[in-house]
Amino acid sequence: MSNQKKYCGSCRVRGAQGFTLLEMVIAVFIMSVMTAVVMPHLLSAGQQAQKSACEQNQRTIREALIEYKLIYHNYPTGEATQQLQELKDKKLLSTVPVDSEGGQYQIDTTTDPNEVTVTCTVHGMLGQ
Ligand SMILES: [Zn+2]
């Protein structure tokens, strides 16, 4: 039984060495068609992943700001980068979130005193 398996295995190897040009052309053609079909899906999946990472960052920043206000009775002041740094300094953020596509996070605590909005310059406002 095992001898038979070995024999068949070597058969396949011998067959693999004997690809004709036509077979190679067909194989390359099939691979290029599959790549063309799969690549857009992979790219959009990557974009979707970056978007949901951004959404998670915005949620984290928002929650940290709410927590900061509960402790200090006011939001951190300054520009968004200063506010994020302040949240990190007060240990409400472990790291300053960075957008994977280079967006800047903008924090609005002034329009509505009961609501804080966080937006990304690339992805806009997500999940609020
Ligand atoms: Zn973003």
Backbone and ligand atoms as CSV (ligand in chain L), in Angstrom:
chain,resi,resn,atom,element,x,y,z
A,1,MET,N,N,0.849,-1.220,0.000
A,1,MET,CA,C,0.000,0.000,0.000
A,1,MET,C,C,0.867,1.246,0.000
A,2,SER,N,N,1.843,1.261,0.940
A,2,SER,CA,C,2.713,2.431,1.003
A,2,SER,C,C,3.621,2.504,-0.229
A,3,ASN,N,N,4.000,1.327,-0.752
A,3,ASN,CA,C,4.809,1.302,-1.973
A,3,ASN,C,C,4.042,1.911,-3.143
A,4,GLN,N,N,2.762,1.579,-3.160
A,4,GLN,CA,C,1.927,2.066,-4.254
A,4,GLN,C,C,1.825,3.605,-4.199
A,5,LYS,N,N,1.652,4.097,-2.976
A,5,LYS,CA,C,1.570,5.540,-2.776
A,5,LYS,C,C,2.838,6.232,-3.271
A,6,LYS,N,N,3.975,5.652,-2.895
A,6,LYS,CA,C,5.267,6.211,-3.296
A,6,LYS,C,C,5.367,6.272,-4.820
A,7,TYR,N,N,4.912,5.169,-5.447
A,7,TYR,CA,C,4.986,5.106,-6.897
A,7,TYR,C,C,4.154,6.217,-7.518
A,8,CYS,N,N,2.940,6.392,-6.987
A,8,CYS,CA,C,2.068,7.423,-7.537
A,8,CYS,C,C,2.671,8.818,-7.322
A,9,GLY,N,N,3.293,8.989,-6.174
A,9,GLY,CA,C,3.910,10.276,-5.892
A,9,GLY,C,C,4.980,10.612,-6.900
A,10,SER,N,N,5.824,9.618,-7.204
A,10,SER,CA,C,6.886,9.882,-8.172
A,10,SER,C,C,6.307,10.117,-9.556
A,11,CYS,N,N,5.157,9.456,-9.834
A,11,CYS,CA,C,4.463,9.687,-11.104
A,11,CYS,C,C,4.161,11.167,-11.269
A,12,ARG,N,N,3.619,11.748,-10.175
A,12,ARG,CA,C,3.203,13.137,-10.232
A,12,ARG,C,C,4.426,14.046,-10.462
A,13,VAL,N,N,5.518,13.700,-9.790
A,13,VAL,CA,C,6.731,14.504,-9.952
A,13,VAL,C,C,7.223,14.433,-11.395
A,14,ARG,N,N,7.194,13.222,-11.937
A,14,ARG,CA,C,7.631,13.091,-13.318
A,14,ARG,C,C,6.721,13.897,-14.241
A,15,GLY,N,N,5.400,13.864,-13.933
A,15,GLY,CA,C,4.454,14.626,-14.736
A,15,GLY,C,C,4.724,16.111,-14.654
A,16,ALA,N,N,5.100,16.590,-13.456
A,16,ALA,CA,C,5.317,18.015,-13.255
A,16,ALA,C,C,6.486,18.510,-14.089
A,17,GLN,N,N,7.449,17.647,-14.319
A,17,GLN,CA,C,8.611,18.064,-15.109
A,17,GLN,C,C,8.271,18.166,-16.578
A,18,GLY,N,N,7.126,17.585,-16.929
A,18,GLY,CA,C,6.788,17.548,-18.349
A,18,GLY,C,C,5.696,18.497,-18.763
A,19,PHE,N,N,5.622,19.681,-18.125
A,19,PHE,CA,C,4.619,20.665,-18.564
A,19,PHE,C,C,4.936,21.128,-19.978
A,20,THR,N,N,3.902,21.215,-20.756
A,20,THR,CA,C,4.105,21.757,-22.111
A,20,THR,C,C,3.952,23.266,-22.049
A,21,LEU,N,N,4.373,23.915,-23.087
A,21,LEU,CA,C,4.253,25.371,-23.147
A,21,LEU,C,C,2.788,25.796,-23.029
A,22,LEU,N,N,1.910,25.046,-23.709
A,22,LEU,CA,C,0.477,25.380,-23.664
A,22,LEU,C,C,-0.048,25.301,-22.239
A,23,GLU,N,N,0.366,24.234,-21.515
A,23,GLU,CA,C,-0.089,24.083,-20.131
A,23,GLU,C,C,0.399,25.262,-19.279
A,24,MET,N,N,1.631,25.665,-19.507
A,24,MET,CA,C,2.177,26.795,-18.749
A,24,MET,C,C,1.407,28.077,-19.055
A,25,VAL,N,N,1.108,28.274,-20.333
A,25,VAL,CA,C,0.369,29.476,-20.731
A,25,VAL,C,C,-1.001,29.484,-20.077
A,26,ILE,N,N,-1.673,28.320,-20.084
A,26,ILE,CA,C,-3.002,28.226,-19.468
A,26,ILE,C,C,-2.900,28.498,-17.973
A,27,ALA,N,N,-1.890,27.919,-17.321
A,27,ALA,CA,C,-1.735,28.104,-15.870
A,27,ALA,C,C,-1.501,29.575,-15.529
A,28,VAL,N,N,-0.626,30.219,-16.297
A,28,VAL,CA,C,-0.346,31.643,-16.052
A,28,VAL,C,C,-1.598,32.471,-16.290
A,29,PHE,N,N,-2.345,32.112,-17.338
A,29,PHE,CA,C,-3.580,32.838,-17.640
A,29,PHE,C,C,-4.577,32.708,-16.494
A,30,ILE,N,N,-4.758,31.467,-16.001
A,30,ILE,CA,C,-5.700,31.238,-14.893
A,30,ILE,C,C,-5.258,32.028,-13.661
A,31,MET,N,N,-3.943,32.018,-13.376
A,31,MET,CA,C,-3.452,32.744,-12.192
A,31,MET,C,C,-3.692,34.244,-12.336
A,32,SER,N,N,-3.487,34.761,-13.546
A,32,SER,CA,C,-3.677,36.208,-13.712
A,32,SER,C,C,-5.149,36.574,-13.601
A,33,VAL,N,N,-6.030,35.704,-14.097
A,33,VAL,CA,C,-7.473,35.965,-13.953
A,33,VAL,C,C,-7.849,35.941,-12.476
A,34,MET,N,N,-7.349,34.939,-11.736
A,34,MET,CA,C,-7.667,34.848,-10.307
A,34,MET,C,C,-7.146,36.066,-9.554
A,35,THR,N,N,-5.943,36.505,-9.903
A,35,THR,CA,C,-5.375,37.691,-9.251
A,35,THR,C,C,-6.239,38.910,-9.521
A,36,ALA,N,N,-6.678,39.045,-10.769
A,36,ALA,CA,C,-7.502,40.196,-11.133
A,36,ALA,C,C,-8.830,40.178,-10.387
A,37,VAL,N,N,-9.346,38.983,-10.128
A,37,VAL,CA,C,-10.632,38.873,-9.424
A,37,VAL,C,C,-10.444,39.130,-7.928
A,38,VAL,N,N,-9.365,38.599,-7.364
A,38,VAL,CA,C,-9.191,38.625,-5.913
A,38,VAL,C,C,-8.630,39.961,-5.420
A,39,MET,N,N,-7.748,40.582,-6.203
A,39,MET,CA,C,-7.054,41.784,-5.719
A,39,MET,C,C,-7.973,42.920,-5.270
A,40,PRO,N,N,-8.987,43.291,-6.053
A,40,PRO,CA,C,-9.859,44.387,-5.584
A,40,PRO,C,C,-10.500,44.069,-4.238
A,41,HIS,N,N,-10.863,42.792,-4.013
A,41,HIS,CA,C,-11.464,42.408,-2.740
A,41,HIS,C,C,-10.476,42.582,-1.604
A,42,LEU,N,N,-9.219,42.171,-1.863
A,42,LEU,CA,C,-8.194,42.308,-0.830
A,42,LEU,C,C,-7.959,43.769,-0.508
A,43,LEU,N,N,-7.915,44.612,-1.554
A,43,LEU,CA,C,-7.667,46.031,-1.335
A,43,LEU,C,C,-8.799,46.656,-0.535
A,44,SER,N,N,-10.051,46.349,-0.910
A,44,SER,CA,C,-11.161,46.961,-0.187
A,44,SER,C,C,-11.249,46.407,1.228
A,45,ALA,N,N,-10.847,45.155,1.414
A,45,ALA,CA,C,-10.824,44.605,2.775
A,45,ALA,C,C,-9.802,45.354,3.623
A,46,GLY,N,N,-8.666,45.700,3.006
A,46,GLY,CA,C,-7.651,46.467,3.717
A,46,GLY,C,C,-8.148,47.844,4.097
A,47,GLN,N,N,-8.860,48.480,3.156
A,47,GLN,CA,C,-9.409,49.809,3.444
A,47,GLN,C,C,-10.439,49.727,4.555
A,48,GLN,N,N,-11.247,48.668,4.514
A,48,GLN,CA,C,-12.278,48.487,5.534
A,48,GLN,C,C,-11.620,48.301,6.905
A,49,ALA,N,N,-10.524,47.556,6.917
A,49,ALA,CA,C,-9.822,47.321,8.182
A,49,ALA,C,C,-9.252,48.623,8.739
A,50,GLN,N,N,-8.696,49.469,7.846
A,50,GLN,CA,C,-8.141,50.751,8.299
A,50,GLN,C,C,-9.241,51.666,8.802
A,51,LYS,N,N,-10.394,51.595,8.154
A,51,LYS,CA,C,-11.518,52.414,8.566
A,51,LYS,C,C,-12.011,51.987,9.951
A,52,SER,N,N,-12.098,50.685,10.176
A,52,SER,CA,C,-12.601,50.247,11.478
A,52,SER,C,C,-11.552,50.472,12.561
A,53,ALA,N,N,-10.259,50.449,12.191
A,53,ALA,CA,C,-9.219,50.809,13.165
A,53,ALA,C,C,-9.365,52.273,13.550
A,54,CYS,N,N,-9.657,53.108,12.552
A,54,CYS,CA,C,-9.868,54.539,12.789
A,54,CYS,C,C,-11.085,54.743,13.683
A,55,GLU,N,N,-12.151,53.993,13.409
A,55,GLU,CA,C,-13.368,54.098,14.209
A,55,GLU,C,C,-13.071,53.741,15.675
A,56,GLN,N,N,-12.268,52.701,15.843
A,56,GLN,CA,C,-11.900,52.279,17.200
A,56,GLN,C,C,-11.073,53.366,17.891
A,57,ASN,N,N,-10.153,53.993,17.149
A,57,ASN,CA,C,-9.351,55.089,17.707
A,57,ASN,C,C,-10.250,56.239,18.159
A,58,GLN,N,N,-11.205,56.590,17.294
A,58,GLN,CA,C,-12.100,57.702,17.642
A,58,GLN,C,C,-12.886,57.389,18.908
A,59,ARG,N,N,-13.342,56.137,19.014
A,59,ARG,CA,C,-14.112,55.733,20.194
A,59,ARG,C,C,-13.221,55.815,21.439
A,60,THR,N,N,-11.988,55.355,21.307
A,60,THR,CA,C,-11.050,55.375,22.433
A,60,THR,C,C,-10.791,56.807,22.894
A,61,ILE,N,N,-10.574,57.709,21.930
A,61,ILE,CA,C,-10.313,59.111,22.266
A,61,ILE,C,C,-11.538,59.715,22.969
A,62,ARG,N,N,-12.715,59.437,22.405
A,62,ARG,CA,C,-13.952,59.981,22.960
A,62,ARG,C,C,-14.152,59.509,24.407
A,63,GLU,N,N,-13.930,58.217,24.627
A,63,GLU,CA,C,-14.115,57.667,25.975
A,63,GLU,C,C,-13.104,58.266,26.948
A,64,ALA,N,N,-11.879,58.463,26.465
A,64,ALA,CA,C,-10.857,59.064,27.324
A,64,ALA,C,C,-11.214,60.505,27.672
A,65,LEU,N,N,-11.774,61.233,26.699
A,65,LEU,CA,C,-12.183,62.621,26.951
A,65,LEU,C,C,-13.313,62.686,27.975
A,66,ILE,N,N,-14.270,61.763,27.846
A,66,ILE,CA,C,-15.389,61.724,28.790
A,66,ILE,C,C,-14.869,61.409,30.193
A,67,GLU,N,N,-13.943,60.458,30.260
A,67,GLU,CA,C,-13.350,60.098,31.549
A,67,GLU,C,C,-12.578,61.274,32.147
A,68,TYR,N,N,-11.846,61.967,31.271
A,68,TYR,CA,C,-11.075,63.139,31.714
A,68,TYR,C,C,-12.008,64.188,32.312
A,69,LYS,N,N,-13.148,64.397,31.641
A,69,LYS,CA,C,-14.086,65.410,32.138
A,69,LYS,C,C,-14.685,65.000,33.480
A,70,LEU,N,N,-14.922,63.718,33.665
A,70,LEU,CA,C,-15.455,63.231,34.938
A,70,LEU,C,C,-14.462,63.500,36.073
A,71,ILE,N,N,-13.178,63.348,35.770
A,71,ILE,CA,C,-12.156,63.518,36.808
A,71,ILE,C,C,-11.850,64.995,37.036
A,72,TYR,N,N,-11.641,65.742,35.931
A,72,TYR,CA,C,-11.141,67.122,36.048
A,72,TYR,C,C,-12.235,68.173,35.811
A,73,HIS,N,N,-13.466,67.740,35.588
A,73,HIS,CA,C,-14.627,68.628,35.408
A,73,HIS,C,C,-14.489,69.566,34.220
A,74,ASN,N,N,-13.580,69.260,33.336
A,74,ASN,CA,C,-13.436,70.023,32.111
A,74,ASN,C,C,-12.648,69.192,31.098
A,75,TYR,N,N,-12.794,69.540,29.834
A,75,TYR,CA,C,-12.016,68.843,28.810
A,75,TYR,C,C,-10.609,69.418,28.751
A,76,PRO,N,N,-9.649,68.631,28.294
A,76,PRO,CA,C,-8.308,69.194,28.100
A,76,PRO,C,C,-8.351,70.313,27.061
A,77,THR,N,N,-7.503,71.281,27.192
A,77,THR,CA,C,-7.539,72.443,26.296
A,77,THR,C,C,-6.416,72.368,25.264
A,78,GLY,N,N,-6.467,73.262,24.323
A,78,GLY,CA,C,-5.437,73.353,23.294
A,78,GLY,C,C,-5.869,72.673,22.017
A,79,GLU,N,N,-4.907,72.478,21.143
A,79,GLU,CA,C,-5.185,71.792,19.889
A,79,GLU,C,C,-5.298,70.294,20.152
A,80,ALA,N,N,-5.848,69.594,19.156
A,80,ALA,CA,C,-6.098,68.159,19.313
A,80,ALA,C,C,-4.836,67.404,19.737
A,81,THR,N,N,-3.684,67.750,19.163
A,81,THR,CA,C,-2.459,67.036,19.511
A,81,THR,C,C,-2.108,67.267,20.985
A,82,GLN,N,N,-2.349,68.495,21.465
A,82,GLN,CA,C,-2.091,68.808,22.879
A,82,GLN,C,C,-3.095,68.078,23.774
A,83,GLN,N,N,-4.356,68.039,23.315
A,83,GLN,CA,C,-5.395,67.353,24.091
A,83,GLN,C,C,-5.099,65.857,24.197
A,84,LEU,N,N,-4.661,65.272,23.079
A,84,LEU,CA,C,-4.333,63.846,23.082
A,84,LEU,C,C,-3.138,63.572,23.990
A,85,GLN,N,N,-2.158,64.472,23.947
A,85,GLN,CA,C,-0.983,64.323,24.792
A,85,GLN,C,C,-1.369,64.412,26.269
A,86,GLU,N,N,-2.282,65.341,26.565
A,86,GLU,CA,C,-2.763,65.502,27.935
A,86,GLU,C,C,-3.469,64.221,28.414
A,87,LEU,N,N,-4.264,63.622,27.524
A,87,LEU,CA,C,-4.948,62.370,27.878
A,87,LEU,C,C,-3.938,61.264,28.153
A,88,LYS,N,N,-2.861,61.266,27.379
A,88,LYS,CA,C,-1.808,60.268,27.575
A,88,LYS,C,C,-1.061,60.547,28.888
A,89,ASP,N,N,-0.752,61.834,29.129
A,89,ASP,CA,C,-0.035,62.205,30.352
A,89,ASP,C,C,-0.818,61.828,31.598
A,90,LYS,N,N,-2.151,61.920,31.495
A,90,LYS,CA,C,-3.004,61.580,32.647
A,90,LYS,C,C,-3.357,60.091,32.652
A,91,LYS,N,N,-2.690,59.325,31.805
A,91,LYS,CA,C,-2.835,57.866,31.733
A,91,LYS,C,C,-4.253,57.423,31.332
A,92,LEU,N,N,-4.971,58.285,30.621
A,92,LEU,CA,C,-6.282,57.887,30.116
A,92,LEU,C,C,-6.159,57.263,28.722
A,93,LEU,N,N,-5.024,57.494,28.098
A,93,LEU,CA,C,-4.680,56.815,26.849
A,93,LEU,C,C,-3.313,56.180,27.045
A,94,SER,N,N,-3.176,54.934,26.613
A,94,SER,CA,C,-1.861,54.294,26.746
A,94,SER,C,C,-0.884,54.847,25.703
A,95,THR,N,N,-1.408,55.141,24.522
A,95,THR,CA,C,-0.606,55.779,23.480
A,95,THR,C,C,-1.482,56.806,22.776
A,96,VAL,N,N,-0.860,57.747,22.103
A,96,VAL,CA,C,-1.624,58.695,21.295
A,96,VAL,C,C,-1.999,57.976,20.000
A,97,PRO,N,N,-3.287,57.802,19.747
A,97,PRO,CA,C,-3.700,57.053,18.552
A,97,PRO,C,C,-3.230,57.727,17.262
A,98,VAL,N,N,-2.768,56.902,16.349
A,98,VAL,CA,C,-2.301,57.403,15.056
A,98,VAL,C,C,-3.147,56.762,13.971
A,99,ASP,N,N,-3.671,57.571,13.065
A,99,ASP,CA,C,-4.468,57.040,11.971
A,99,ASP,C,C,-3.561,56.344,10.969
A,100,SER,N,N,-3.983,55.144,10.540
A,100,SER,CA,C,-3.138,54.341,9.652
A,100,SER,C,C,-2.996,54.954,8.264
A,101,GLU,N,N,-3.919,55.844,7.886
A,101,GLU,CA,C,-3.807,56.482,6.572
A,101,GLU,C,C,-3.376,57.943,6.678
A,102,GLY,N,N,-2.767,58.288,7.800
A,102,GLY,CA,C,-2.189,59.618,7.940
A,102,GLY,C,C,-3.165,60.716,8.298
A,103,GLY,N,N,-4.387,60.338,8.685
A,103,GLY,CA,C,-5.378,61.343,9.085
A,103,GLY,C,C,-5.024,61.932,10.445
A,104,GLN,N,N,-5.506,63.161,10.666
A,104,GLN,CA,C,-5.318,63.813,11.966
A,104,GLN,C,C,-6.647,63.764,12.703
A,105,TYR,N,N,-6.590,63.485,14.005
A,105,TYR,CA,C,-7.814,63.475,14.788
A,105,TYR,C,C,-8.112,64.882,15.280
A,106,GLN,N,N,-9.356,65.284,15.088
A,106,GLN,CA,C,-9.784,66.600,15.525
A,106,GLN,C,C,-10.849,66.424,16.597
A,107,ILE,N,N,-10.713,67.197,17.650
A,107,ILE,CA,C,-11.596,67.077,18.800
A,107,ILE,C,C,-12.394,68.367,18.934
A,108,ASP,N,N,-13.720,68.196,19.035
A,108,ASP,CA,C,-14.576,69.365,19.250
A,108,ASP,C,C,-15.316,69.188,20.569
A,109,THR,N,N,-14.950,69.997,21.546
A,109,THR,CA,C,-15.600,69.932,22.855
A,109,THR,C,C,-16.400,71.205,23.127
A,110,THR,N,N,-16.451,72.114,22.142
A,110,THR,CA,C,-17.035,73.432,22.415
A,110,THR,C,C,-18.433,73.613,21.836
A,111,THR,N,N,-18.737,72.932,20.703
A,111,THR,CA,C,-20.032,73.152,20.049
A,111,THR,C,C,-21.182,72.777,20.984
A,112,ASP,N,N,-21.101,71.580,21.558
A,112,ASP,CA,C,-22.126,71.115,22.487
A,112,ASP,C,C,-21.412,70.665,23.768
A,113,PRO,N,N,-21.645,71.370,24.891
A,113,PRO,CA,C,-20.914,71.047,26.116
A,113,PRO,C,C,-21.213,69.640,26.647
A,114,ASN,N,N,-22.317,69.055,26.223
A,114,ASN,CA,C,-22.650,67.710,26.696
A,114,ASN,C,C,-22.162,66.623,25.758
A,115,GLU,N,N,-21.589,67.051,24.651
A,115,GLU,CA,C,-21.163,66.045,23.683
A,115,GLU,C,C,-19.788,66.408,23.133
A,116,VAL,N,N,-18.956,65.418,23.030
A,116,VAL,CA,C,-17.644,65.631,22.446
A,116,VAL,C,C,-17.604,64.873,21.124
A,117,THR,N,N,-17.117,65.530,20.077
A,117,THR,CA,C,-17.023,64.841,18.792
A,117,THR,C,C,-15.567,64.715,18.379
A,118,VAL,N,N,-15.257,63.544,17.869
A,118,VAL,CA,C,-13.913,63.273,17.376
A,118,VAL,C,C,-14.038,62.937,15.899
A,119,THR,N,N,-13.276,63.617,15.073
A,119,THR,CA,C,-13.311,63.320,13.641
A,119,THR,C,C,-11.900,63.085,13.133
A,120,CYS,N,N,-11.837,62.379,12.017
A,120,CYS,CA,C,-10.556,62.103,11.374
A,120,CYS,C,C,-10.530,62.886,10.062
A,121,THR,N,N,-9.392,63.488,9.739
A,121,THR,CA,C,-9.323,64.287,8.514
A,121,THR,C,C,-9.404,63.412,7.263
A,122,VAL,N,N,-9.142,62.113,7.403
A,122,VAL,CA,C,-9.238,61.214,6.248
A,122,VAL,C,C,-10.602,60.513,6.222
A,123,HIS,N,N,-11.007,59.958,7.347
A,123,HIS,CA,C,-12.208,59.115,7.373
A,123,HIS,C,C,-13.455,59.848,7.873
A,124,GLY,N,N,-13.294,61.057,8.370
A,124,GLY,CA,C,-14.455,61.771,8.906
A,124,GLY,C,C,-14.854,61.226,10.265
A,125,MET,N,N,-16.131,61.442,10.587
A,125,MET,CA,C,-16.623,61.002,11.890
A,125,MET,C,C,-17.188,59.591,11.749
A,126,LEU,N,N,-16.703,58.685,12.568
A,126,LEU,CA,C,-17.153,57.292,12.485
A,126,LEU,C,C,-17.722,56.845,13.820
A,127,GLY,N,N,-18.809,56.125,13.735
A,127,GLY,CA,C,-19.355,55.427,14.902
A,127,GLY,C,C,-19.756,56.303,16.056
A,128,GLN,N,N,-20.326,57.478,15.792
A,128,GLN,CA,C,-20.785,58.331,16.894
A,128,GLN,C,C,-22.299,58.533,16.807
L,1,ZN,ZN,ZN,-8.974,57.937,10.016
